[in-house]
Amino acid sequence: MNVAANLETSTLYFPKSPALVTGEKEMTYAEFNDRTNRLATGLLKMGLRPGEHVAICASNSEEWPISYFAILKAGGVVISLASLLSSDELRMLLEHSKPRFLFTNSERLKDIDGLRGNQGIEKVICPDGDITFDHVISSGLSSFRSLERDRTDTAVILYTGGTTGMPKGVMLTHENINHPAHNVAFCERTTQGDRALCALPLHHVFAVVHIMTSTIMSGACLEILPGFDMETVLSVIEAGQVTKFFAVPTVYTRFVTLDHLEHIMRNIRYCFCSGSAIAVEIMRQWKERTGLNMHEGYGMTETASAVTFNHMYRHVPGSVGTVVPGCEVQIRDAAGNILETGKEGEVCMRGPNMMKGYLNNPEATEEAFWEKVWLRSGDIGVLDEDGYLTIVDRLKDLIITGGENVYPREVEEAIYLNEGVAECAVIGAPDKVWGERVVAYIIPKVDVSITADGLKAFLKTRLAPFKVPKEYIFTTEFPKSTAGKVLKREIKRQHLEKNK
């Protein structure tokens, strides 16, 4: 079933119920469905063909979900791109995904206009562009039914960080999205009377599947904020209509220090922490202050959403819960052998929400699976006798800062573009505010003057803001193996030792 058919079903049952809230504006399901129909048929009139790629590179707004569901209704494939990408990063991903059409906002229009001719983009839809959002909608038809798509057809492509210099495009099918969205709605007991607050970027898999798609599937209301602003979020929650709240550990760590937290959260019935693990102590304080369990799950872009879930009535702090219906989890050793309960190893998963593969990268796709069906997470975990999964550590060097994924290799490649750098190594270090912060160790070239401020300014033009290191440490040598490989674990160990 086409993912967009969920909107049509909810409209059938709840036409007058609120579907989207942005600022002071509220849109019912009937209005939401009407606008997506008009945009979908407008895109088809402009020449969009089923299976073609349409990119969204925009910050949170009401246009984002309308574009998302309209593209899917028209049979297109959504290319979800972060609005904060640098021009170089955006160019690289557009070259890789090759969308014919692109939705953006005013802030990115100048960058995209400069790329349009070289990337095969034929139409750019933007509030201030030659083709406006409202113009396409006004050209469309109100009556329309989502084009039929096979469950194995690609619906959305989201990009992971660049572990090897080039981010991987994760292809998620209609089944990949429908299955976890249904599980989320079931596990969170979402009903038509709920209002979910989304202050997380909609280009993230968590926001687009776990929050947005599952909310619309349930006939509930989605309130979207342009971004995370502490005062705005607190004001919206305190107003009392929001019932479900989602945030990264950084936010909860700040929230537990607030006065009157109990009053602010009085109407919240469910909260979920995403992005990275949160300290059990913060979960304890949250429960003590609000009376609410802080729920966690385990998943990745390649699984579309959570594969395990700490359910509402079976909550175990410190674990990421049990496996959701339809999925399986195994713990395997480096050779792929299945380990017994209680043994640590790599978390491997299979189920209807495992990705179709990486776009234009069959080698990486093959490496990502054991026996072609068991997705390898790259994370170390352990299952207990009751089926609860605990994540012990990451095999990969992924840094999660403020809920955003940062891969050291990608940052290092940008650093090496600076002519004053001889060698560099990027690690993640614990941070009370961000969970982790990006730290860059630098060996300058001989007789070259290089400063932290200068390097930071250099990187700001080449990387998204959250990828730019917050700390720069200059040194003369790195610990290395006999083969000459930089030993990042040793660098990190020394860093932690010095910063106890």
C-alpha positions in Angstrom: 0.0 0.0 0.0 1.2 3.5 -0.9 2.3 5.2 2.4 0.2 8.2 1.3 -3.0 6.1 1.5 -2.8 6.4 5.3 -3.7 10.1 4.9 -6.6 9.2 2.8 -7.9 6.6 5.3 -7.6 9.0 8.2 -9.4 11.7 6.2 -12.2 9.3 5.5 -12.7 8.7 9.2 -11.7 12.1 10.7 -12.3 14.8 8.0 -12.9 17.6 10.5 -10.3 16.6 13.0 -7.1 18.7 13.2 -4.2 17.1 11.2 -1.5 19.8 11.1 -0.7 22.7 13.4 2.0 25.2 12.5 2.1 28.3 14.7 -1.4 29.8 14.8 -2.6 27.9 11.7 -4.6 24.7 12.0 -5.4 22.4 9.1 -8.1 19.6 9.2 -7.6 16.2 7.6 -10.0 17.2 4.8 -7.9 20.4 4.1 -4.6 18.5 4.4 -5.8 15.8 2.0 -7.1 18.4 -0.4 -3.8 20.2 -0.6 -1.8 17.0 -1.1 -4.2 16.0 -3.9 -3.8 19.3 -5.6 0.0 19.3 -5.3 0.2 15.6 -6.5 -1.9 16.3 -9.6 0.0 19.5 -10.1 3.3 17.6 -10.1 1.8 15.0 -12.6 0.8 17.9 -14.9 4.4 19.2 -14.7 5.6 15.8 -16.0 6.5 13.8 -12.9 6.4 10.1 -13.7 6.0 7.2 -11.1 9.3 6.2 -9.6 11.1 9.5 -10.3 13.0 11.2 -7.6 11.8 14.5 -6.0 14.0 16.1 -3.4 12.9 18.1 -0.3 15.6 20.4 1.1 13.8 22.6 3.5 13.3 23.4 7.2 10.2 22.4 9.1 7.0 24.0 7.9 3.5 23.0 6.8 4.8 22.7 3.2 7.1 19.8 4.3 4.5 17.2 5.1 2.3 18.4 2.2 5.1 17.9 -0.2 6.0 14.5 1.3 2.6 13.0 1.0 1.9 14.7 -2.4 5.1 13.2 -3.9 4.2 9.8 -2.6 0.6 10.1 -3.9 1.9 10.9 -7.4 4.1 7.8 -7.3 7.3 9.7 -6.8 10.3 8.9 -4.5 11.0 11.4 -1.8 14.7 12.4 -1.5 14.9 13.8 2.0 17.8 16.2 2.5 18.9 18.2 5.5 18.3 21.9 5.2 21.6 22.7 6.9 23.8 21.0 4.4 26.7 23.0 3.0 26.6 23.9 -0.7 29.3 21.2 -1.3 27.4 18.6 0.6 24.1 19.5 -1.2 25.8 19.3 -4.6 27.2 15.9 -3.8 23.9 14.4 -2.8 22.0 15.9 -5.7 24.5 14.4 -8.1 24.0 11.1 -6.4 20.2 11.0 -6.2 19.5 12.9 -9.4 16.0 14.3 -8.6 14.0 15.9 -11.5 12.1 18.2 -9.1 13.1 19.9 -5.9 11.2 21.5 -3.1 13.0 24.1 -1.0 12.6 27.2 1.0 13.7 30.8 0.5 16.9 30.4 2.5 18.3 27.7 0.2 17.0 29.0 -3.1 20.2 30.9 -4.0 22.4 27.8 -3.4 20.1 25.6 -5.4 19.8 28.0 -8.3 23.5 27.8 -8.7 23.4 24.0 -8.9 20.3 23.6 -11.0 21.8 23.3 -14.5 24.5 20.8 -13.5 22.4 18.4 -11.5 19.6 17.6 -13.9 17.0 19.4 -11.8 14.3 20.6 -14.1 11.8 22.3 -11.6 12.5 24.0 -8.3 9.4 24.8 -6.2 9.9 27.5 -3.7 7.8 30.2 -2.0 10.0 32.9 -3.6 11.0 31.1 -6.8 9.8 31.1 -10.4 7.5 28.2 -9.5 5.8 28.7 -6.2 4.2 26.1 -4.0 0.8 27.8 -4.2 1.1 27.9 -8.0 1.5 24.2 -8.3 -1.3 23.5 -5.9 -3.7 25.9 -7.8 -3.0 24.0 -11.0 -4.0 20.7 -9.5 -7.2 18.8 -8.8 -8.9 18.3 -5.4 -10.2 14.8 -6.3 -7.4 12.3 -6.5 -6.5 8.9 -5.2 -2.9 7.8 -4.5 -1.3 5.9 -7.3 -0.9 2.2 -6.5 2.6 1.3 -5.6 4.0 -2.2 -4.8 5.1 -2.8 -1.3 8.7 -3.3 -2.5 8.8 0.0 -4.5 11.1 2.7 -3.0 9.2 5.4 -1.2 11.9 7.5 0.5 15.6 7.9 0.3 17.4 9.3 3.3 21.1 9.9 3.6 23.4 8.6 6.4 26.6 10.3 7.2 29.6 9.7 5.0 31.6 7.0 6.7 33.8 6.6 3.6 33.6 10.1 2.2 30.3 9.6 0.4 27.0 9.4 2.4 24.9 6.4 1.7 21.4 6.8 0.3 19.1 4.5 2.3 16.3 3.2 0.2 13.1 2.6 2.2 10.1 1.0 0.5 6.5 1.6 1.2 6.4 -1.6 3.3 9.6 -0.5 5.1 7.7 2.7 6.3 4.2 1.4 6.8 5.3 -1.5 9.1 7.3 0.5 11.7 4.8 3.4 11.6 2.0 1.0 12.5 4.2 -0.5 15.3 4.9 2.9 16.7 1.2 3.8 16.7 0.4 0.5 18.4 3.2 0.6 21.0 2.5 4.3 21.9 -1.3 3.7 21.9 -1.8 6.7 19.6 -5.4 7.7 19.1 -7.3 10.3 17.2 -7.3 12.5 20.3 -3.6 12.8 20.6 -1.4 15.8 19.5 2.3 15.0 18.8 4.8 17.8 19.0 7.6 17.6 16.4 10.5 20.1 16.9 13.0 17.7 15.4 14.0 18.1 11.7 11.6 16.4 9.4 14.4 15.2 7.2 15.4 12.7 9.9 14.0 9.1 9.7 12.8 9.4 13.3 10.7 12.5 12.6 9.4 11.5 9.2 8.4 7.9 10.1 8.2 7.6 13.9 6.5 10.9 14.5 4.9 12.2 11.3 3.8 9.1 9.4 2.6 7.2 12.5 0.6 10.3 13.7 -1.2 10.7 10.4 -1.8 7.0 10.2 -3.6 7.2 13.6 -5.8 10.2 12.7 -4.0 12.2 15.4 -2.7 15.8 15.2 0.8 16.7 14.3 2.1 20.1 15.6 5.3 21.2 13.8 7.8 23.7 15.0 10.4 25.3 12.7 13.1 24.0 14.9 14.0 23.4 18.6 13.8 26.7 20.5 13.6 26.1 24.3 11.2 28.9 25.1 8.9 28.0 22.2 8.8 24.3 23.0 8.0 25.0 26.6 5.3 27.5 25.7 3.6 25.1 23.3 3.7 22.3 25.9 2.5 24.5 28.7 -0.5 25.6 26.6 -1.8 22.1 27.3 -2.9 20.6 24.0 0.2 18.5 23.3 0.0 14.9 24.6 3.1 13.4 23.0 6.6 14.7 23.1 9.8 13.6 21.4 13.3 14.9 22.0 17.0 14.0 22.1 18.9 13.4 25.4 20.2 17.0 25.4 16.7 18.4 25.7 15.7 16.1 28.6 19.0 16.9 30.4 18.1 20.6 30.3 14.4 20.0 31.1 15.0 18.2 34.4 16.6 21.3 35.8 13.6 23.5 35.1 11.4 25.0 37.8 7.7 24.0 37.6 8.4 21.1 35.2 5.5 19.2 36.8 3.1 22.0 35.7 4.6 22.4 32.3 4.3 18.6 31.5 0.9 18.1 33.2 -1.0 17.1 30.0 1.8 15.1 28.4 0.9 11.4 28.5 3.9 10.0 26.5 7.5 11.0 25.9 10.2 9.4 23.9 14.0 9.9 23.8 15.7 9.4 20.4 19.1 10.0 18.8 21.3 8.4 21.4 21.3 6.7 24.7 20.3 8.8 27.7 21.8 8.5 31.2 19.6 6.3 33.5 20.0 9.1 36.2 18.3 11.6 33.9 15.5 9.1 33.3 15.2 8.7 37.0 15.0 12.5 37.6 12.5 12.8 34.8 10.2 10.2 36.3 10.5 11.7 39.7 9.7 15.2 38.5 6.9 14.4 36.0 5.6 11.0 36.9 6.3 9.9 33.3 8.5 7.1 32.0 11.0 8.2 29.4 10.7 5.7 26.6 13.5 4.6 24.4 13.8 2.2 21.4 16.5 1.0 19.1 16.7 1.5 15.4 18.6 3.2 12.6 18.0 4.9 9.3 18.3 1.5 7.6 15.4 0.1 9.7 13.1 3.1 9.1 12.3 3.3 12.9 12.5 1.3 16.1 13.1 -2.4 16.0 12.9 -2.7 19.7 10.7 -0.6 22.0 10.4 0.1 25.7 6.6 -0.4 25.9 4.4 1.8 28.1 3.6 -0.9 30.6 6.9 -2.9 30.4 9.5 -0.2 30.9 13.1 -1.2 31.9 15.4 1.8 32.3 18.8 1.3 30.7 17.5 -1.1 28.1 16.0 -0.2 24.7 13.1 -2.6 25.1 11.9 -5.8 23.4 11.5 -6.6 19.7 8.4 -5.1 18.0 5.9 -7.4 16.2 7.1 -8.8 12.9 10.8 -8.2 13.6 13.6 -10.4 15.0 16.9 -9.6 16.7 20.0 -11.8 17.0 23.3 -11.2 18.6 26.2 -12.4 16.5 30.0 -12.6 16.8 32.5 -11.2 14.2 32.2 -14.5 12.2 28.4 -14.3 12.0 27.8 -17.0 14.6 24.6 -16.6 16.7 25.5 -16.0 20.4 23.5 -17.3 23.3 21.4 -15.1 25.7 23.6 -12.8 27.9 26.5 -12.7 25.5 27.7 -9.5 23.9 28.0 -9.2 20.2 26.8 -7.3 17.1 23.1 -6.5 17.0 21.6 -8.0 13.8 18.0 -7.6 12.7 15.5 -8.7 10.2 11.9 -7.8 9.4 9.6 -5.9 7.0 11.2 -2.6 7.9 14.8 -3.5 6.8 16.0 -1.2 4.0 15.9 -2.2 0.4 19.5 -1.3 0.1 21.9 1.7 -0.5 21.2 3.7 -3.6 23.8 2.9 -6.4 25.9 1.0 -3.9 25.5 -2.8 -4.3 28.8 -3.5 -2.5 27.8 -1.6 0.6 24.4 -3.2 0.5 25.9 -6.7 0.4 28.2 -5.9 3.3 25.3 -4.6 5.4 23.6 -8.0 5.7 24.4 -11.5 6.9 22.8 -14.1 4.7 21.1 -11.3 2.7 18.4 -10.7 5.3 20.0 -10.0 8.7 20.9 -6.4 8.8 24.2 -5.7 10.7 23.9 -2.7 13.0 27.6 -2.2 13.8 26.5 -1.8 17.4 27.4 -4.1 20.3 24.4 -5.3 22.4 23.2 -8.0 24.6 19.8 -9.7 25.0 18.6 -10.8 28.5 16.3 -13.8 29.2 13.2 -11.7 29.0 14.1 -10.4 25.5 15.2 -6.9 26.5 18.0 -5.5 24.4 20.8 -3.4 26.0 23.2 -1.5 23.7 26.7 -1.7 25.2 28.8 0.3 22.7 29.2 1.2 19.0 31.5 -0.7 16.7 31.4 2.2 14.4 33.0 5.6 15.1 29.7 7.4 14.8 29.4 10.5 17.0 26.0 11.5 18.1 25.8 15.2 19.1 22.5 16.7 20.0 20.8 13.9 18.2 22.6 14.5 15.0 24.9 11.8 13.4 28.4 12.8 12.7 30.9 10.5 11.1 34.6 11.3 11.8 35.8 10.4 8.3 33.6 13.0 6.7 34.9 15.7 9.1 38.5 14.6 8.6 38.2 14.9 4.9 37.0 18.4 5.2 39.9 19.2 7.6 42.4 17.9 5.2 41.3 20.4 2.6 43.0 23.0 4.8 46.6 23.4 3.5 48.0 23.9 7.0 47.0 20.4 8.3 49.4 17.5 8.1 47.3 14.9 9.9 44.0 14.9 11.8 41.9 12.5 13.8 38.3 13.2 14.9 36.7 11.6 17.9 33.6 12.0 20.0 34.0 13.1 23.7 31.3 13.1 26.4 29.4 16.4 26.7 26.9 17.3 29.4 24.8 19.4 27.0 25.1 17.6 23.6 25.6 14.0 24.7 28.8 14.0 22.7 30.9 16.8 21.1 33.1 16.6 18.0 36.8 16.9 18.9 39.5 17.4 16.3 43.1 16.4 17.0 45.4 18.3 14.6 49.1 17.9 13.6 50.0 21.1 11.7 52.4 21.2 8.9 55.9 22.3 9.8 56.4 26.1 9.7 52.7 26.7 9.1 50.6 28.8 11.5 47.1 27.4 12.1 44.6 28.4 14.9 41.5 26.8 16.2 39.4 29.9 15.2 40.8 29.9 11.7 40.1 26.2 11.2 36.6 26.5 12.6 35.9 29.3 10.2 37.3 27.2 7.4 35.1 24.2 8.2 31.9 26.3 8.7 31.9 26.8 4.9 32.2 23.1 4.2 30.2 21.3 6.8 26.8 21.5 8.4 27.0 23.4 11.7 26.6 20.3 13.9 29.5 18.6 12.1 32.0 21.4 12.8 34.2 20.4 15.8 33.6 22.2 19.0 37.2 21.5 20.3 40.6 21.6 18.6 43.7 20.1 20.1 47.0 20.6 18.4 49.7 18.0 18.8 52.9 16.8 17.2 52.2 13.0 16.9 49.5 10.4 17.0 49.7 6.9 18.5 49.9 4.5 15.7 49.9 0.8 15.0 52.9 -1.0 13.5 51.2 -0.7 10.2 51.0 3.0 10.6 47.3 3.2 11.3 46.2 6.0 13.7 44.9 4.4 16.9 41.8 6.5 17.5 40.8 4.4 20.5 44.1 5.4 22.2 43.5 9.0 21.3 40.1 8.9 22.9 41.4 7.0 26.0 44.1 9.7 26.5 41.6 12.4 26.0 39.2 11.0 28.5 42.0 10.5 31.0 43.1 14.1 30.7 39.5 15.4 31.1 38.3 13.4 34.0 
